[in-house]
Amino acid sequence: MAKRHLITCALPYANGPIHIGHLAGCFLPSDIYNRHLRMQGKEVLFVCGTDEHGVPITLKAKNEGKTPQQVVDENHTIIATGLKDFGINFDTFSRTTNALHHATADAFFKNLYDKGVFVEEVTEQLYDAEANQFLADKYIIGTCPGCGNENATADPCEKCNRNNSPQDLLNPKSALTGNNPVLKETKNWYLPLDKIQQEFLNEWVASKKDEWKSNVYGQCNSWLQEGLKPRAMTRDLDWGVKVPVEGADGKVMYVWFDAPIGYITATKEATDDWAKWWQDPETEMTHFLGKDNIVFHTIIFPAMLHAHGDYNLPTHVPANEFLNLEGDKISTSRNHAIWLHEYINDLPNKTDELRYVLTAILPETKDADFTWADYQAKVNNELVAILGNFVNRVVVLTNKYYEGKVPNGTMNTSLPDVTDKLKAALDQFNQRQGLEAFMEIARNGNKYLQDTEPWKLIKDETNAQAVADCLFTCIQIVKQIGEYSQIFLPETAIKVLQLLNLSSYQDPIAEGHVINKPVLLFEKIEDELIAAQVAKLVKPIKKATIADSSEIATADLPEVKPTIQYEDFVKLDIRVGTIVAATKVKKADRLLNITLDIGSEKRTVVSGIAEHFSPEEIVGKQVTYLANLAPRKLKGIESSGMILMAEDADGKLKFVAPGDATAAGSIIA
């Protein structure tokens, strides 16, 4: 058994707030594990912080007319406040722009440099002449040679997980301008992952086969089977940790080199005795993260730690899969997300409700889906009807029959004990299973209370002891629910403690102890609240292939699509059209069959706007029409061309139309 436990949570990127996908991916699972270990009296340190370097920060700053430091300052505050309000109890929440972090990363880089670990190379790198900068990996878009994904970036391919380098991608384009990048010479320092694979990684990863989750080991092993290549640990940028060696002017550390060192920095901030957490072999280190970060925590960071030689390697890497939202991928660029800070503002005092629902659907081995309907059902049918109902009934009956005093009863020891199952599940990072065991405590209590029926027994004085035994037992179960709520539902744990009139869960509840008056732990979620939250989501819009690059790998790419040439634009035949007729398409709630006058002829267009407009209100409207889009059949109707629409921030569609009446068929150029 480990003497102590260091828990890290993947550093959130400080170019925006965090959403429920981040919570389910790593923040909530790591917090549950942290609380679980502390409840057993283990020595634990739980660290995290914001990742604040890299190209996306500089682009966001440029777009918003701010400095990079202003961008990360604002987002660090939003992220840190949201996590604290959600009950994520880090020992320290650091930042990679801190001076201590720069010093720690400098020392780490110098250690590897002085040992001759890095390979210094002058190579030709992809360069965007219009943007006047070398392209960071995720800003190179091309075709993955492994699966043919045309929107792959120079990171693990999101479709096949192939670990592509920029040079691997076919037909690469700059995500900054859409231009074809050119090759330009530059000097960088490479971590020889191919060499480290042979001397260390192959054997080390193989030793984790029975210890790591299958999804983590499988992904890691597939990269090793393909064979690792040297990877540059420096970049030609002006925002980041400066490379502390001669000849490295204008270069910073690769963000994925300095970011995991942030765990070390955070530990130094948390305690002066930081070395025991990173260098004592009796410390067990566990990284919590999402599946898109597996390669960095199972290959690159361990390779760095091994090359350094003075640090422990991770013991566990319990990565989760992705959380989807209402059947679609979470997208920050489309605002198809539930932001933590907005949830806390919109649904005050309901953090435990979200913690419960997310834990119940954690994507531990496969992707999961969050829906507001499921949120409502789980809160109403489980938290309210089972857990909250049991606690309330016990408190009500104790106040009614014994004036709030714990009766002189005997604990019923025949009830099932699920605590061992709960602990075993959490030890194995099966938080969903652990939550199910936790809810069994309430289910078993409800069944025992319902089977015993003390409200009937109380009518006969000869049953007085049976009633006392029943309620004494139920009060102890309520205490147990509160105690284990500290792991899953921390606000509920505080409320139960107050109901039981205890200062600590270590305090016993003996005969004569006075509990407080009943207060409901949870309230039903009404339909109106759910409807309001669903309405906030921007509905996914099916985009043409040319727009698909807005959803590659990260939501931090610019909103403007890649640049096209004038010759591409003149191929588009865009005209003014007048709607002369419109009807609903049978068995298709979203579609309207529109007849459009474009001057020389009338065209049929099937458009998915029926949820926004009735047929009657659009007849006579002038619209902008793409006339030379290839026809296709929708619900058996051949649709020719496309009516162009705009969508506002509330998801409402509007026609793109000329300001004044214009002859049908007029060319837009």
C-alpha positions, 0 to 999 in steps of 0.5 A, spaced: 500 500 500 502 506 498 504 511 504 501 517 500 497 519 494 498 525 489 492 526 485 493 531 479 487 533 474 488 535 467 490 543 467 484 546 463 486 551 458 485 558 460 482 560 453 475 560 455 470 557 461 469 550 462 463 545 461 460 539 463 464 535 459 470 537 462 467 536 469 465 529 467 472 527 463 476 529 469 474 534 475 469 530 478 472 523 478 478 526 481 474 530 486 471 523 488 477 519 488 480 525 493 474 525 497 474 517 498 482 517 500 481 522 505 475 519 508 479 513 509 484 517 513 490 517 507 495 522 506 493 526 500 495 532 495 490 534 490 493 539 485 491 542 478 491 549 475 490 553 468 494 551 462 496 558 460 500 558 454 500 556 446 497 559 440 490 559 441 491 564 447 494 569 443 489 568 437 484 569 442 487 575 445 488 578 438 481 577 436 478 580 442 483 586 442 487 584 449 493 582 451 494 574 452 495 575 460 489 579 460 485 573 457 488 568 461 487 572 468 480 573 466 479 565 464 483 563 470 478 567 475 472 564 472 475 557 472 477 557 479 471 560 482 466 555 478 470 549 480 470 552 487 463 553 487 462 546 484 465 543 490 472 541 487 477 541 493 484 542 490 489 543 495 492 548 490 490 551 483 496 554 480 497 557 473 503 556 468 504 563 467 506 564 475 514 565 476 515 559 480 512 555 474 517 558 469 523 557 474 520 550 475 520 548 467 526 552 466 530 547 471 527 541 468 528 543 461 536 545 463 536 538 466 535 534 460 539 539 455 545 538 460 544 531 460 544 531 452 537 528 452 535 533 446 536 532 439 538 539 436 536 539 429 535 545 423 529 542 420 524 545 415 517 546 418 511 549 415 510 556 415 504 561 414 507 566 410 501 571 410 500 570 418 508 571 418 509 565 423 510 557 424 504 553 425 503 550 431 501 542 430 493 543 431 493 549 426 495 545 421 489 541 417 490 536 413 488 529 411 490 523 416 494 518 412 491 513 417 484 513 416 483 519 410 480 524 415 480 530 411 480 534 418 485 531 421 490 536 425 498 534 427 496 531 434 492 525 435 487 524 429 480 524 433 477 519 428 483 513 428 487 516 434 493 516 429 499 520 432 500 524 426 506 529 425 505 535 421 509 532 416 505 526 416 498 530 414 496 530 406 495 536 403 496 540 409 493 547 410 493 553 415 487 553 420 489 561 421 488 563 413 486 557 409 493 558 405 497 552 403 503 553 408 510 553 405 517 549 408 522 554 412 528 552 416 528 553 423 532 550 429 528 546 435 530 541 440 527 534 440 525 529 445 527 522 442 521 518 443 523 513 438 530 512 443 526 512 449 521 508 447 526 502 446 530 503 452 524 504 457 517 506 454 515 499 451 517 495 458 514 500 462 507 500 458 507 493 458 507 493 466 501 497 466 497 492 462 493 489 468 493 496 472 490 501 467 483 501 464 483 497 458 481 504 454 488 507 456 492 501 455 489 500 448 490 507 446 497 507 449 499 500 446 497 502 439 501 508 439 507 504 441 506 499 436 506 504 430 512 506 433 514 513 436 518 519 432 522 524 435 518 530 437 520 538 438 519 540 445 520 547 442 516 552 438 517 559 434 512 563 438 512 569 443 508 567 448 510 561 453 516 559 457 522 561 454 527 556 452 533 557 457 539 555 452 543 559 448 541 560 440 533 559 442 531 566 442 524 567 439 522 560 442 518 557 447 517 550 450 512 546 447 506 547 451 505 540 452 512 540 455 511 545 460 504 544 462 505 537 465 510 540 469 505 545 472 503 539 476 510 539 480 509 547 480 502 546 484 505 541 488 511 546 490 505 552 491 501 547 496 507 545 500 514 546 502 515 539 503 514 538 495 519 533 494 516 527 498 510 527 493 515 527 487 521 523 489 519 518 494 517 511 491 512 510 497 508 516 493 503 513 488 501 518 483 494 518 479 493 522 473 485 524 471 484 526 464 480 525 458 481 521 453 484 526 448 490 527 453 492 520 454 498 520 449 501 526 453 500 522 460 502 515 458 508 517 453 510 524 453 510 526 460 513 519 463 518 519 457 520 526 460 520 524 467 524 518 465 529 522 462 530 527 468 531 521 472 529 524 479 521 524 479 516 518 480 512 515 474 505 515 474 501 509 477 494 510 475 492 514 469 484 513 469 482 517 463 475 517 461 471 518 454 467 523 452 461 526 454 456 528 449 450 533 450 443 532 447 445 527 442 451 531 439 458 533 440 459 538 445 462 544 441 464 551 444 464 554 437 457 553 436 455 554 444 452 547 444 455 546 451 453 547 458 458 552 462 459 551 469 459 558 471 452 559 467 449 553 471 451 555 477 448 562 476 442 559 473 440 553 478 443 556 484 444 551 490 443 545 485 451 543 485 449 536 488 444 535 483 449 536 477 454 532 481 449 526 482 447 526 474 454 526 471 457 521 476 451 516 474 453 517 467 460 518 467 464 516 460 468 511 464 469 506 458 465 509 452 462 516 450 456 518 454 450 523 453 447 528 458 440 530 456 436 535 460 430 530 460 435 525 464 437 530 469 430 532 471 428 524 471 434 522 475 433 528 480 426 527 481 426 519 481 432 518 485 435 524 489 428 526 491 424 520 491 429 515 494 434 519 498 431 525 500 424 522 501 428 517 506 431 522 510 425 526 510 421 521 513 426 519 518 426 526 521 419 527 521 417 521 524 422 522 530 420 529 531 413 526 531 413 520 535 419 522 540 419 530 539 426 529 536 430 525 541 433 519 538 429 513 542 432 508 546 433 502 540 437 497 538 441 497 531 438 492 526 444 488 524 441 484 519 441 490 513 445 489 507 452 492 508 454 495 501 460 500 504 465 494 502 462 494 495 462 502 495 470 502 497 472 497 492 469 500 486 472 507 488 479 504 489 478 501 482 476 508 479 469 505 478 465 511 480 459 510 477 458 503 481 460 507 487 455 511 486 450 505 485 452 502 492 451 509 495 444 509 493 443 502 495 444 505 502 438 509 501 434 504 497 435 499 503 433 504 508 427 505 504 425 498 504 426 497 511 422 503 513 416 501 509 417 493 511 417 495 518 411 500 518 412 504 524 406 508 523 402 502 524 406 499 530 405 505 534 398 504 534 399 498 539 403 500 545 406 493 545 410 495 539 413 501 542 420 497 542 419 495 535 418 502 533 424 505 537 428 500 534 426 501 527 427 509 528 434 508 531 436 504 526 433 509 520 437 514 524 444 511 523 442 509 516 441 517 515 448 518 518 451 513 514 448 516 508 450 523 510 457 520 511 458 517 504 455 524 501 461 527 503 464 523 497 459 524 492 454 530 494 458 534 499 453 540 500 448 534 502 453 532 507 453 538 510 445 539 510 444 532 513 449 533 519 445 539 520 439 535 520 442 530 525 445 536 529 452 533 529 458 537 529 462 531 525 460 525 522 465 522 527 460 524 533 456 518 535 448 518 535 446 516 542 439 515 546 436 522 547 440 526 542 436 531 539 435 532 532 433 538 528 426 539 524 425 536 518 428 540 512 427 537 504 434 536 502 432 536 494 426 539 490 423 537 484 425 539 478 419 542 474 418 542 466 419 550 466 426 550 468 428 544 463 425 548 458 429 554 459 435 550 459 434 546 453 432 553 449 439 556 451 442 550 447 444 553 440 441 547 436 446 543 431 446 546 424 448 541 419 454 544 415 457 543 408 463 540 408 467 546 407 465 548 414 467 542 417 474 544 419 470 549 425 469 542 429 476 539 428 480 537 435 479 543 438 473 549 439 479 554 439 479 555 432 477 562 429 470 562 427 472 565 420 472 559 415 479 558 411 480 563 405 478 562 398 481 565 392 476 570 387 476 564 382 472 560 387 467 565 389 465 567 382 463 559 381 457 561 386 451 563 383 447 567 388 441 571 386 435 574 389 429 570 389 422 571 391 418 565 395 411 564 391 408 558 395 410 554 401 407 548 404 409 543 410 413 536 408 409 531 410 412 526 416 417 532 416 416 537 422 422 541 420 421 541 412 418 546 408 417 545 400 418 552 397 417 554 390 422 560 389 421 565 383 428 567 380 426 571 374 428 566 369 424 560 372 421 557 378 425 552 383 423 548 388 427 548 394 426 544 401 428 548 407 429 545 414 426 552 417 419 549 419 420 550 426 422 557 425 416 560 420 409 558 418 408 557 410 403 563 410 408 568 413 414 567 408 410 567 402 412 574 398 419 574 402 425 576 398 431 571 399 438 570 397 439 564 393 445 559 391 442 557 385 448 552 382 448 548 388 447 540 386 440 538 387 438 532 392 432 529 394 429 530 401 423 526 403 422 524 395 422 531 393 428 534 389 431 540 392 434 545 387 439 550 390 439 553 397 436 559 401 441 562 405 439 564 412 443 567 418 442 565 425 442 569 431 445 568 438 439 565 441 438 560 435 433 564 431 433 563 423 433 570 419 432 570 412 438 574 408 435 579 404 436 585 400 434 591 404 429 594 398 425 590 393 429 587 388 427 584 381 427 576 382 433 573 379 438 579 380 445 577 381 449 578 387 456 579 386 
